[in-house]
């Protein structure tokens, strides 16, 4: 969706804000921009709301901020801004916004009292925003040439292949993605393409064969004594691997959680997928990537991955359905540590949750997040969650194909699963830390609907599991 939707959000949430609070607490007319408001904007908003960045208006000066005073009040009271969709009852995330209730009251009071500028002597020093890389790059690559984005249109997803700068397998501490024209870049994903032809992953458009449940798929037996069948031993390429992702306002992911790093396979190409959203002005973008190379090999490997499909591709989302549920279950075949999540759906996406069921039966919801197509956020855990072998992870997603969904292009039509934005998908990206030599294809096994009950595979029909708040004492 075009980035101009941010303007719509800021200017049309008045009624919602009124429901949240018809008055602001005991703030007084002493609140001013220079003394009280600007420091809040510097801490929480200017990462996006500054010249040349993704937001359509700058909050760096009084002159550029004053026209938006009432819209800012309404947006923060209604929790529209800053964008964050995780249920606060579950999980602790290091990249969660830091806008406090006191900050919200201050912003609202400033708008209510006429948005005064205040004394120039109270103005804090201007933030020296780094116009360049946030990491110290060792290697930089870019898409081959500038891509022209028209002023108007529904948006497009373009894939670019660039030569891999690494001829040999290389460990990196961080990857930063920097759009050339952030105002029209919705998100960017970077992958090392699979050797097999065709798209890098199926997005749920193809219904794979039944996959053995994890306890069978990871069974190890001496040859000739209960040896698993070839179908159990030979695992399909069933997981998509992600090297890096960019969404507006997100921090650069540092892969060094616990002496870990990301391994970039050498040779071939890198696949850079950019989702462009026209914003009313014809521009050209040339997205670049920067790599910070690890000085020494790490002890552990950071992997971002997702099952290629947990949806039943044969069953579309019915027209008018407000809460269509898709459920899938993964089982860990080896010890791992969870560190990161990023739900991905399309225009009808409503919410997605991740729940762990440990071998001892304890359940822990680690993320329950609303979904917003315009802000596809990543959620970085404060601390890694240790996941022992045989732990199951249940992913539940909901889609809203009803008229109540303001992003729904046509609630009168059923929606198929596929790559197009007009279609739908369920892609539950998550990041784990594992042993350095771990094979991602052997890390997890998938249980999904549409298979024989003999395999005890979970159905995708609507079912509700109990929700259990997060526990700090982990296995």
C-alpha beads as a LAMMPS data file, in Angstrom:
LAMMPS data file: protein, C-alpha beads

475 atoms
474 bonds

1 atom types
1 bond types

-500.0 500.0 xlo xhi
-500.0 500.0 ylo yhi
-500.0 500.0 zlo zhi

Masses

1 110.0

Atoms # bond

1 1 1 0.000 0.000 0.000
2 1 1 1.242 3.491 -0.779
3 1 1 3.100 5.305 1.911
4 1 1 0.581 8.139 1.700
5 1 1 -1.697 5.934 3.801
6 1 1 0.285 7.210 6.767
7 1 1 -1.275 10.599 6.180
8 1 1 -4.702 9.014 6.145
9 1 1 -3.943 7.254 9.427
10 1 1 -2.820 10.469 11.069
11 1 1 -5.788 12.511 9.879
12 1 1 -8.677 10.096 10.246
13 1 1 -8.333 8.607 13.722
14 1 1 -10.187 11.404 15.532
15 1 1 -13.210 9.325 16.412
16 1 1 -11.050 6.482 17.721
17 1 1 -8.999 8.863 19.817
18 1 1 -12.188 10.259 21.325
19 1 1 -13.119 6.758 22.459
20 1 1 -9.716 6.320 24.072
21 1 1 -9.781 9.596 25.976
22 1 1 -12.008 12.638 25.735
23 1 1 -9.670 14.629 27.971
24 1 1 -6.008 14.648 28.789
25 1 1 -5.036 14.418 32.439
26 1 1 -3.639 17.278 34.452
27 1 1 -1.224 18.700 31.893
28 1 1 -1.143 22.515 31.787
29 1 1 -0.491 25.238 29.292
30 1 1 3.186 25.220 30.336
31 1 1 3.839 22.388 27.856
32 1 1 5.814 23.711 24.892
33 1 1 7.402 22.293 21.761
34 1 1 10.992 23.253 22.529
35 1 1 11.075 22.107 26.149
36 1 1 8.694 19.133 26.246
37 1 1 7.641 17.881 22.819
38 1 1 10.821 17.968 20.725
39 1 1 12.770 15.612 23.043
40 1 1 9.944 13.059 22.748
41 1 1 9.936 13.333 18.970
42 1 1 13.709 12.942 18.845
43 1 1 13.588 9.745 20.918
44 1 1 10.577 8.121 19.313
45 1 1 9.608 9.602 15.962
46 1 1 12.412 11.191 14.004
47 1 1 13.885 7.870 12.893
48 1 1 11.078 7.890 10.291
49 1 1 9.741 11.459 10.536
50 1 1 12.676 13.394 9.105
51 1 1 13.710 14.709 5.736
52 1 1 14.431 11.984 3.210
53 1 1 12.980 9.134 5.275
54 1 1 9.861 7.043 4.902
55 1 1 7.281 9.214 6.703
56 1 1 5.516 11.863 4.584
57 1 1 6.112 14.655 7.112
58 1 1 9.128 15.788 9.147
59 1 1 9.001 16.326 12.920
60 1 1 12.444 17.927 13.185
61 1 1 11.405 21.571 13.531
62 1 1 8.545 23.488 15.086
63 1 1 7.492 24.842 11.676
64 1 1 7.214 21.369 10.130
65 1 1 5.540 19.805 13.196
66 1 1 2.999 22.461 14.230
67 1 1 0.463 21.696 11.427
68 1 1 0.273 18.083 12.653
69 1 1 -0.214 18.781 16.377
70 1 1 -3.784 17.533 16.641
71 1 1 -3.144 14.576 14.345
72 1 1 -0.180 13.594 16.539
73 1 1 -2.403 13.703 19.632
74 1 1 -5.032 11.524 18.015
75 1 1 -2.473 9.053 16.683
76 1 1 -0.721 8.488 20.010
77 1 1 -3.916 8.367 22.082
78 1 1 -5.355 5.706 19.771
79 1 1 -2.013 3.817 19.757
80 1 1 -1.745 4.174 15.978
81 1 1 1.718 5.634 16.416
82 1 1 4.406 4.602 16.936
83 1 1 3.485 1.370 15.150
84 1 1 3.696 -1.687 17.411
85 1 1 1.281 -4.599 17.364
86 1 1 2.534 -7.137 19.910
87 1 1 0.212 -8.005 22.798
88 1 1 2.004 -6.651 25.878
89 1 1 0.988 -9.709 27.907
90 1 1 3.346 -11.975 25.992
91 1 1 7.042 -11.588 25.381
92 1 1 9.663 -8.943 26.075
93 1 1 11.138 -7.271 22.997
94 1 1 14.236 -5.105 22.836
95 1 1 12.965 -3.110 19.832
96 1 1 9.579 -2.195 21.362
97 1 1 8.745 1.556 21.179
98 1 1 9.664 3.571 24.249
99 1 1 6.789 6.086 24.119
100 1 1 5.483 6.219 27.716
101 1 1 2.076 7.197 29.046
102 1 1 3.656 10.399 30.299
103 1 1 4.955 11.115 26.783
104 1 1 1.483 10.552 25.356
105 1 1 -0.096 12.955 27.867
106 1 1 2.520 15.574 27.063
107 1 1 1.916 15.387 23.309
108 1 1 -1.849 15.564 23.816
109 1 1 -1.600 18.496 26.232
110 1 1 0.588 20.405 23.776
111 1 1 -2.067 20.045 21.060
112 1 1 -4.892 20.977 23.461
113 1 1 -3.087 24.150 24.571
114 1 1 -2.585 25.555 21.097
115 1 1 0.752 23.884 20.309
116 1 1 3.021 26.706 21.544
117 1 1 6.662 26.851 20.467
118 1 1 8.077 27.989 23.801
119 1 1 11.390 29.547 24.686
120 1 1 14.168 28.885 22.169
121 1 1 16.610 28.518 25.072
122 1 1 14.777 25.315 26.114
123 1 1 15.345 23.671 22.744
124 1 1 17.563 20.565 22.872
125 1 1 20.469 20.126 20.507
126 1 1 19.533 18.904 17.046
127 1 1 20.014 15.177 16.626
128 1 1 22.827 14.501 14.202
129 1 1 21.128 11.724 12.263
130 1 1 23.732 9.675 10.458
131 1 1 23.166 10.098 6.741
132 1 1 24.594 6.754 5.793
133 1 1 25.218 3.299 7.189
134 1 1 24.356 2.466 10.781
135 1 1 26.909 -0.338 10.767
136 1 1 30.563 -0.203 9.734
137 1 1 30.401 -1.884 6.306
138 1 1 33.070 -4.263 5.077
139 1 1 31.281 -5.070 1.818
140 1 1 28.583 -3.081 -0.057
141 1 1 26.450 -4.212 -3.019
142 1 1 23.420 -2.708 -4.736
143 1 1 20.714 -3.584 -7.214
144 1 1 22.110 -3.275 -10.761
145 1 1 20.602 0.094 -11.680
146 1 1 18.021 2.590 -10.392
147 1 1 14.446 1.293 -10.574
148 1 1 11.821 3.828 -11.629
149 1 1 8.741 3.955 -9.419
150 1 1 5.744 5.801 -10.937
151 1 1 3.840 8.463 -9.052
152 1 1 0.656 6.397 -8.966
153 1 1 -0.261 2.729 -8.971
154 1 1 -1.072 -0.201 -6.718
155 1 1 2.551 -1.070 -6.015
156 1 1 4.770 -3.886 -7.216
157 1 1 7.215 -6.466 -5.932
158 1 1 10.452 -6.593 -7.907
159 1 1 13.186 -9.187 -7.583
160 1 1 16.768 -8.333 -8.473
161 1 1 19.668 -10.765 -8.777
162 1 1 23.098 -9.370 -7.920
163 1 1 26.401 -11.247 -7.903
164 1 1 27.236 -12.629 -4.485
165 1 1 30.226 -10.612 -3.212
166 1 1 31.478 -13.645 -1.302
167 1 1 33.152 -16.390 -3.289
168 1 1 33.435 -18.594 -0.214
169 1 1 31.083 -19.208 2.701
170 1 1 31.408 -16.147 4.948
171 1 1 30.280 -15.347 8.500
172 1 1 28.731 -11.893 8.995
173 1 1 27.774 -10.065 12.191
174 1 1 25.163 -7.819 10.614
175 1 1 23.493 -6.950 7.312
176 1 1 22.052 -3.492 6.746
177 1 1 19.613 -2.753 3.927
178 1 1 19.437 0.868 2.831
179 1 1 16.836 1.936 0.238
180 1 1 17.900 4.710 -2.079
181 1 1 14.400 6.241 -1.865
182 1 1 12.869 5.120 1.480
183 1 1 9.545 6.882 0.867
184 1 1 8.489 4.274 -1.720
185 1 1 10.056 1.121 -0.245
186 1 1 7.568 -0.925 1.786
187 1 1 9.985 -3.719 2.636
188 1 1 13.079 -5.525 1.346
189 1 1 14.041 -9.185 1.718
190 1 1 17.432 -10.700 0.863
191 1 1 18.022 -14.382 0.111
192 1 1 20.545 -16.719 -1.425
193 1 1 18.345 -18.388 -4.076
194 1 1 17.843 -22.141 -4.011
195 1 1 19.530 -24.225 -6.686
196 1 1 16.180 -25.466 -7.969
197 1 1 14.455 -23.311 -10.608
198 1 1 11.310 -21.354 -9.932
199 1 1 10.361 -18.935 -7.149
200 1 1 12.408 -18.963 -3.973
201 1 1 9.394 -20.146 -1.997
202 1 1 5.808 -21.121 -2.672
203 1 1 3.950 -18.678 -0.380
204 1 1 1.366 -21.409 0.158
205 1 1 0.422 -21.597 -3.513
206 1 1 1.443 -25.242 -3.752
207 1 1 0.157 -27.876 -1.390
208 1 1 3.116 -30.128 -0.513
209 1 1 2.895 -33.808 0.175
210 1 1 2.277 -34.942 3.726
211 1 1 5.333 -34.427 5.866
212 1 1 6.161 -36.955 8.600
213 1 1 5.667 -35.650 12.102
214 1 1 8.895 -34.652 13.787
215 1 1 9.281 -37.638 16.075
216 1 1 9.298 -39.861 12.971
217 1 1 11.269 -37.572 10.682
218 1 1 14.138 -37.276 13.165
219 1 1 14.230 -40.981 14.089
220 1 1 17.716 -42.444 13.899
221 1 1 18.206 -46.211 13.677
222 1 1 21.131 -48.460 12.767
223 1 1 21.014 -49.624 9.175
224 1 1 19.010 -52.797 8.901
225 1 1 17.381 -52.453 12.331
226 1 1 14.160 -50.509 11.977
227 1 1 15.706 -48.172 9.434
228 1 1 13.316 -45.314 8.569
229 1 1 11.830 -45.298 5.115
230 1 1 13.323 -43.114 2.407
231 1 1 10.351 -40.751 2.735
232 1 1 11.211 -40.224 6.409
233 1 1 14.919 -39.755 5.865
234 1 1 14.831 -37.567 2.740
235 1 1 13.381 -34.259 3.809
236 1 1 11.977 -31.887 1.174
237 1 1 13.181 -28.333 0.794
238 1 1 10.340 -27.201 2.977
239 1 1 11.723 -24.077 4.645
240 1 1 12.467 -20.669 3.142
241 1 1 15.682 -19.113 4.429
242 1 1 15.998 -15.351 4.846
243 1 1 19.335 -13.559 5.120
244 1 1 18.116 -10.052 5.971
245 1 1 14.970 -7.933 5.969
246 1 1 14.179 -4.215 5.977
247 1 1 10.976 -2.540 7.138
248 1 1 10.665 1.214 7.814
249 1 1 11.792 2.252 11.260
250 1 1 13.303 -1.101 12.126
251 1 1 16.746 -1.417 13.711
252 1 1 19.540 -3.253 11.956
253 1 1 19.508 -6.855 13.153
254 1 1 22.688 -7.758 14.980
255 1 1 23.290 -11.507 14.680
256 1 1 25.625 -11.630 17.697
257 1 1 23.146 -12.698 20.361
258 1 1 25.319 -15.354 22.039
259 1 1 28.567 -15.677 20.103
260 1 1 26.517 -16.231 16.951
261 1 1 26.697 -14.939 13.393
262 1 1 24.981 -15.502 10.070
263 1 1 26.555 -17.693 7.389
264 1 1 26.311 -16.411 3.823
265 1 1 26.898 -19.188 1.321
266 1 1 29.542 -18.252 -1.233
267 1 1 29.140 -18.005 -5.000
268 1 1 26.125 -17.538 -7.217
269 1 1 23.772 -14.603 -6.716
270 1 1 21.875 -12.787 -4.031
271 1 1 18.150 -12.287 -4.532
272 1 1 16.909 -8.849 -3.405
273 1 1 13.132 -8.540 -3.300
274 1 1 11.826 -4.980 -3.003
275 1 1 8.174 -4.063 -2.468
276 1 1 7.572 -0.631 -4.002
277 1 1 4.618 1.589 -3.066
278 1 1 4.018 4.743 -5.162
279 1 1 3.485 7.863 -3.064
280 1 1 2.333 10.468 -5.586
281 1 1 5.794 11.421 -6.812
282 1 1 7.752 9.639 -9.548
283 1 1 11.154 8.629 -8.149
284 1 1 13.986 6.164 -8.723
285 1 1 15.327 3.765 -6.100
286 1 1 18.614 1.891 -5.962
287 1 1 18.602 -0.211 -2.806
288 1 1 21.978 -1.196 -1.330
289 1 1 23.209 -3.845 1.137
290 1 1 26.105 -3.593 3.574
291 1 1 27.755 -6.536 5.338
292 1 1 29.807 -6.425 8.539
293 1 1 32.056 -9.478 8.307
294 1 1 32.877 -11.465 11.457
295 1 1 36.557 -11.415 12.342
296 1 1 36.503 -14.990 13.649
297 1 1 34.136 -17.954 13.134
298 1 1 31.362 -17.985 15.773
299 1 1 30.298 -20.853 17.990
300 1 1 26.672 -20.673 16.845
301 1 1 24.706 -19.891 13.690
302 1 1 21.845 -17.381 13.399
303 1 1 19.142 -18.601 10.987
304 1 1 16.002 -16.783 9.798
305 1 1 13.508 -19.215 8.320
306 1 1 9.844 -19.991 7.769
307 1 1 7.823 -22.980 6.587
308 1 1 6.975 -22.424 2.947
309 1 1 3.350 -23.287 3.534
310 1 1 1.114 -24.022 6.493
311 1 1 -2.104 -23.143 4.668
312 1 1 -4.290 -25.591 2.786
313 1 1 -3.856 -24.189 -0.726
314 1 1 -6.924 -26.070 -1.979
315 1 1 -9.287 -24.169 0.311
316 1 1 -9.563 -20.397 -0.392
317 1 1 -10.670 -17.854 2.183
318 1 1 -14.455 -17.502 1.782
319 1 1 -15.983 -14.185 0.776
320 1 1 -17.035 -12.129 3.783
321 1 1 -15.185 -14.346 6.313
322 1 1 -14.015 -12.141 9.191
323 1 1 -11.839 -14.586 11.133
324 1 1 -10.460 -17.307 8.856
325 1 1 -7.998 -19.400 10.841
326 1 1 -4.874 -21.196 9.630
327 1 1 -2.850 -23.358 11.969
328 1 1 0.445 -25.141 11.629
329 1 1 2.804 -26.872 13.991
330 1 1 6.572 -27.308 13.911
331 1 1 8.683 -29.610 16.034
332 1 1 12.330 -28.969 16.846
333 1 1 14.653 -31.858 16.059
334 1 1 17.543 -30.346 18.003
335 1 1 18.161 -27.764 20.708
336 1 1 17.839 -24.145 19.610
337 1 1 17.292 -20.630 20.915
338 1 1 14.484 -18.419 19.606
339 1 1 15.407 -14.754 19.149
340 1 1 13.233 -13.070 16.482
341 1 1 9.801 -13.162 14.749
342 1 1 8.233 -11.459 11.728
343 1 1 4.679 -12.421 10.678
344 1 1 3.987 -11.936 6.977
345 1 1 0.596 -11.948 5.263
346 1 1 -1.172 -9.697 2.774
347 1 1 -4.110 -7.281 2.764
348 1 1 -6.512 -9.563 4.663
349 1 1 -3.953 -10.465 7.332
350 1 1 -5.386 -9.952 10.807
351 1 1 -3.098 -11.479 13.449
352 1 1 -0.540 -14.193 14.085
353 1 1 0.652 -15.930 17.238
354 1 1 3.553 -18.218 18.132
355 1 1 3.243 -20.653 21.034
356 1 1 5.768 -23.130 22.412
357 1 1 4.792 -26.471 23.907
358 1 1 7.818 -27.843 25.753
359 1 1 8.551 -31.573 26.142
360 1 1 7.375 -31.413 29.769
361 1 1 3.969 -30.082 28.627
362 1 1 4.482 -26.461 29.683
363 1 1 3.043 -23.940 27.219
364 1 1 4.314 -20.428 26.585
365 1 1 2.949 -17.828 24.165
366 1 1 6.016 -15.976 22.892
367 1 1 4.301 -13.577 20.459
368 1 1 0.700 -12.600 19.796
369 1 1 0.595 -9.723 17.336
370 1 1 -1.977 -7.914 15.252
371 1 1 -0.978 -7.658 11.601
372 1 1 -0.837 -4.464 9.565
373 1 1 0.210 -4.736 5.932
374 1 1 1.647 -1.205 5.973
375 1 1 3.906 -1.919 8.962
376 1 1 5.314 -5.451 8.790
377 1 1 7.411 -5.384 11.926
378 1 1 10.070 -7.699 13.241
379 1 1 10.021 -8.547 16.945
380 1 1 13.416 -9.033 18.626
381 1 1 13.340 -10.839 21.961
382 1 1 15.132 -9.217 24.874
383 1 1 16.714 -12.551 25.708
384 1 1 16.910 -15.787 23.689
385 1 1 14.353 -18.430 24.653
386 1 1 16.014 -21.812 25.008
387 1 1 14.041 -24.422 23.078
388 1 1 15.005 -28.036 23.801
389 1 1 14.669 -30.827 21.261
390 1 1 11.067 -32.117 20.870
391 1 1 9.585 -28.711 21.656
392 1 1 6.638 -27.905 19.408
393 1 1 5.853 -24.434 18.065
394 1 1 2.224 -23.781 17.149
395 1 1 1.568 -20.945 14.679
396 1 1 -2.001 -19.629 14.391
397 1 1 -2.941 -16.919 11.878
398 1 1 -6.230 -15.204 11.078
399 1 1 -7.408 -13.373 7.965
400 1 1 -10.262 -10.874 7.673
401 1 1 -11.988 -11.015 4.285
402 1 1 -15.023 -9.077 5.489
403 1 1 -16.214 -5.524 4.722
404 1 1 -14.943 -4.510 8.175
405 1 1 -11.348 -4.752 6.946
406 1 1 -10.468 -1.302 5.525
407 1 1 -7.636 -2.774 3.417
408 1 1 -9.809 -5.437 1.790
409 1 1 -10.017 -4.783 -1.986
410 1 1 -13.176 -6.856 -2.478
411 1 1 -14.907 -8.662 0.424
412 1 1 -17.397 -10.161 -2.049
413 1 1 -14.701 -12.426 -3.518
414 1 1 -13.053 -15.505 -2.075
415 1 1 -9.274 -15.231 -1.814
416 1 1 -6.813 -17.768 -3.162
417 1 1 -3.346 -18.458 -1.760
418 1 1 -0.443 -17.126 -3.816
419 1 1 2.313 -14.585 -4.423
420 1 1 0.184 -11.638 -5.534
421 1 1 -0.765 -8.955 -3.047
422 1 1 -4.394 -9.545 -4.041
423 1 1 -3.948 -13.178 -2.906
424 1 1 -2.987 -14.354 0.570
425 1 1 -0.266 -16.190 2.407
426 1 1 0.855 -17.246 5.871
427 1 1 4.599 -16.888 6.258
428 1 1 5.686 -17.040 9.923
429 1 1 9.316 -15.909 9.806
430 1 1 11.340 -16.566 12.938
431 1 1 15.008 -16.476 13.923
432 1 1 16.930 -19.103 15.871
433 1 1 20.452 -19.650 17.149
434 1 1 21.776 -23.187 16.660
435 1 1 25.081 -25.025 16.555
436 1 1 27.415 -23.704 13.890
437 1 1 27.163 -26.789 11.669
438 1 1 23.387 -27.273 11.961
439 1 1 21.439 -27.976 8.764
440 1 1 18.293 -25.785 8.608
441 1 1 16.389 -28.576 6.842
442 1 1 17.066 -30.897 9.777
443 1 1 16.274 -28.340 12.441
444 1 1 12.484 -28.656 12.300
445 1 1 9.714 -30.799 10.940
446 1 1 6.261 -29.538 9.965
447 1 1 2.813 -30.764 10.888
448 1 1 0.069 -29.263 8.754
449 1 1 -3.484 -29.872 7.592
450 1 1 -4.674 -32.009 4.696
451 1 1 -2.772 -35.170 5.677
452 1 1 -3.751 -38.545 7.039
453 1 1 -4.765 -38.600 10.716
454 1 1 -2.453 -41.577 11.119
455 1 1 0.374 -39.077 11.048
456 1 1 -1.388 -37.113 13.786
457 1 1 -1.004 -33.944 11.727
458 1 1 -2.881 -30.896 12.944
459 1 1 -5.852 -29.718 10.933
460 1 1 -6.208 -26.165 9.640
461 1 1 -9.869 -26.071 10.649
462 1 1 -10.787 -23.460 13.274
463 1 1 -9.631 -24.668 16.706
464 1 1 -8.614 -22.652 19.751
465 1 1 -5.697 -23.581 21.993
466 1 1 -5.524 -22.082 25.486
467 1 1 -3.400 -18.976 25.827
468 1 1 -0.817 -19.078 28.588
469 1 1 1.116 -15.929 29.611
470 1 1 4.871 -15.969 29.208
471 1 1 6.895 -17.417 32.084
472 1 1 10.331 -16.066 32.912
473 1 1 11.675 -19.373 34.281
474 1 1 12.406 -21.247 31.118
475 1 1 13.573 -24.794 30.537

Bonds

1 1 1 2
2 1 2 3
3 1 3 4
4 1 4 5
5 1 5 6
6 1 6 7
7 1 7 8
8 1 8 9
9 1 9 10
10 1 10 11
11 1 11 12
12 1 12 13
13 1 13 14
14 1 14 15
15 1 15 16
16 1 16 17
17 1 17 18
18 1 18 19
19 1 19 20
20 1 20 21
21 1 21 22
22 1 22 23
23 1 23 24
24 1 24 25
25 1 25 26
26 1 26 27
27 1 27 28
28 1 28 29
29 1 29 30
30 1 30 31
31 1 31 32
32 1 32 33
33 1 33 34
34 1 34 35
35 1 35 36
36 1 36 37
37 1 37 38
38 1 38 39
39 1 39 40
40 1 40 41
41 1 41 42
42 1 42 43
43 1 43 44
44 1 44 45
45 1 45 46
46 1 46 47
47 1 47 48
48 1 48 49
49 1 49 50
50 1 50 51
51 1 51 52
52 1 52 53
53 1 53 54
54 1 54 55
55 1 55 56
56 1 56 57
57 1 57 58
58 1 58 59
59 1 59 60
60 1 60 61
61 1 61 62
62 1 62 63
63 1 63 64
64 1 64 65
65 1 65 66
66 1 66 67
67 1 67 68
68 1 68 69
69 1 69 70
70 1 70 71
71 1 71 72
72 1 72 73
73 1 73 74
74 1 74 75
75 1 75 76
76 1 76 77
77 1 77 78
78 1 78 79
79 1 79 80
80 1 80 81
81 1 81 82
82 1 82 83
83 1 83 84
84 1 84 85
85 1 85 86
86 1 86 87
87 1 87 88
88 1 88 89
89 1 89 90
90 1 90 91
91 1 91 92
92 1 92 93
93 1 93 94
94 1 94 95
95 1 95 96
96 1 96 97
97 1 97 98
98 1 98 99
99 1 99 100
100 1 100 101
101 1 101 102
102 1 102 103
103 1 103 104
104 1 104 105
105 1 105 106
106 1 106 107
107 1 107 108
108 1 108 109
109 1 109 110
110 1 110 111
111 1 111 112
112 1 112 113
113 1 113 114
114 1 114 115
115 1 115 116
116 1 116 117
117 1 117 118
118 1 118 119
119 1 119 120
120 1 120 121
121 1 121 122
122 1 122 123
123 1 123 124
124 1 124 125
125 1 125 126
126 1 126 127
127 1 127 128
128 1 128 129
129 1 129 130
130 1 130 131
131 1 131 132
132 1 132 133
133 1 133 134
134 1 134 135
135 1 135 136
136 1 136 137
137 1 137 138
138 1 138 139
139 1 139 140
140 1 140 141
141 1 141 142
142 1 142 143
143 1 143 144
144 1 144 145
145 1 145 146
146 1 146 147
147 1 147 148
148 1 148 149
149 1 149 150
150 1 150 151
151 1 151 152
152 1 152 153
153 1 153 154
154 1 154 155
155 1 155 156
156 1 156 157
157 1 157 158
158 1 158 159
159 1 159 160
160 1 160 161
161 1 161 162
162 1 162 163
163 1 163 164
164 1 164 165
165 1 165 166
166 1 166 167
167 1 167 168
168 1 168 169
169 1 169 170
170 1 170 171
171 1 171 172
172 1 172 173
173 1 173 174
174 1 174 175
175 1 175 176
176 1 176 177
177 1 177 178
178 1 178 179
179 1 179 180
180 1 180 181
181 1 181 182
182 1 182 183
183 1 183 184
184 1 184 185
185 1 185 186
186 1 186 187
187 1 187 188
188 1 188 189
189 1 189 190
190 1 190 191
191 1 191 192
192 1 192 193
193 1 193 194
194 1 194 195
195 1 195 196
196 1 196 197
197 1 197 198
198 1 198 199
199 1 199 200
200 1 200 201
201 1 201 202
202 1 202 203
203 1 203 204
204 1 204 205
205 1 205 206
206 1 206 207
207 1 207 208
208 1 208 209
209 1 209 210
210 1 210 211
211 1 211 212
212 1 212 213
213 1 213 214
214 1 214 215
215 1 215 216
216 1 216 217
217 1 217 218
218 1 218 219
219 1 219 220
220 1 220 221
221 1 221 222
222 1 222 223
223 1 223 224
224 1 224 225
225 1 225 226
226 1 226 227
227 1 227 228
228 1 228 229
229 1 229 230
230 1 230 231
231 1 231 232
232 1 232 233
233 1 233 234
234 1 234 235
235 1 235 236
236 1 236 237
237 1 237 238
238 1 238 239
239 1 239 240
240 1 240 241
241 1 241 242
242 1 242 243
243 1 243 244
244 1 244 245
245 1 245 246
246 1 246 247
247 1 247 248
248 1 248 249
249 1 249 250
250 1 250 251
251 1 251 252
252 1 252 253
253 1 253 254
254 1 254 255
255 1 255 256
256 1 256 257
257 1 257 258
258 1 258 259
259 1 259 260
260 1 260 261
261 1 261 262
262 1 262 263
263 1 263 264
264 1 264 265
265 1 265 266
266 1 266 267
267 1 267 268
268 1 268 269
269 1 269 270
270 1 270 271
271 1 271 272
272 1 272 273
273 1 273 274
274 1 274 275
275 1 275 276
276 1 276 277
277 1 277 278
278 1 278 279
279 1 279 280
280 1 280 281
281 1 281 282
282 1 282 283
283 1 283 284
284 1 284 285
285 1 285 286
286 1 286 287
287 1 287 288
288 1 288 289
289 1 289 290
290 1 290 291
291 1 291 292
292 1 292 293
293 1 293 294
294 1 294 295
295 1 295 296
296 1 296 297
297 1 297 298
298 1 298 299
299 1 299 300
300 1 300 301
301 1 301 302
302 1 302 303
303 1 303 304
304 1 304 305
305 1 305 306
306 1 306 307
307 1 307 308
308 1 308 309
309 1 309 310
310 1 310 311
311 1 311 312
312 1 312 313
313 1 313 314
314 1 314 315
315 1 315 316
316 1 316 317
317 1 317 318
318 1 318 319
319 1 319 320
320 1 320 321
321 1 321 322
322 1 322 323
323 1 323 324
324 1 324 325
325 1 325 326
326 1 326 327
327 1 327 328
328 1 328 329
329 1 329 330
330 1 330 331
331 1 331 332
332 1 332 333
333 1 333 334
334 1 334 335
335 1 335 336
336 1 336 337
337 1 337 338
338 1 338 339
339 1 339 340
340 1 340 341
341 1 341 342
342 1 342 343
343 1 343 344
344 1 344 345
345 1 345 346
346 1 346 347
347 1 347 348
348 1 348 349
349 1 349 350
350 1 350 351
351 1 351 352
352 1 352 353
353 1 353 354
354 1 354 355
355 1 355 356
356 1 356 357
357 1 357 358
358 1 358 359
359 1 359 360
360 1 360 361
361 1 361 362
362 1 362 363
363 1 363 364
364 1 364 365
365 1 365 366
366 1 366 367
367 1 367 368
368 1 368 369
369 1 369 370
370 1 370 371
371 1 371 372
372 1 372 373
373 1 373 374
374 1 374 375
375 1 375 376
376 1 376 377
377 1 377 378
378 1 378 379
379 1 379 380
380 1 380 381
381 1 381 382
382 1 382 383
383 1 383 384
384 1 384 385
385 1 385 386
386 1 386 387
387 1 387 388
388 1 388 389
389 1 389 390
390 1 390 391
391 1 391 392
392 1 392 393
393 1 393 394
394 1 394 395
395 1 395 396
396 1 396 397
397 1 397 398
398 1 398 399
399 1 399 400
400 1 400 401
401 1 401 402
402 1 402 403
403 1 403 404
404 1 404 405
405 1 405 406
406 1 406 407
407 1 407 408
408 1 408 409
409 1 409 410
410 1 410 411
411 1 411 412
412 1 412 413
413 1 413 414
414 1 414 415
415 1 415 416
416 1 416 417
417 1 417 418
418 1 418 419
419 1 419 420
420 1 420 421
421 1 421 422
422 1 422 423
423 1 423 424
424 1 424 425
425 1 425 426
426 1 426 427
427 1 427 428
428 1 428 429
429 1 429 430
430 1 430 431
431 1 431 432
432 1 432 433
433 1 433 434
434 1 434 435
435 1 435 436
436 1 436 437
437 1 437 438
438 1 438 439
439 1 439 440
440 1 440 441
441 1 441 442
442 1 442 443
443 1 443 444
444 1 444 445
445 1 445 446
446 1 446 447
447 1 447 448
448 1 448 449
449 1 449 450
450 1 450 451
451 1 451 452
452 1 452 453
453 1 453 454
454 1 454 455
455 1 455 456
456 1 456 457
457 1 457 458
458 1 458 459
459 1 459 460
460 1 460 461
461 1 461 462
462 1 462 463
463 1 463 464
464 1 464 465
465 1 465 466
466 1 466 467
467 1 467 468
468 1 468 469
469 1 469 470
470 1 470 471
471 1 471 472
472 1 472 473
473 1 473 474
474 1 474 475
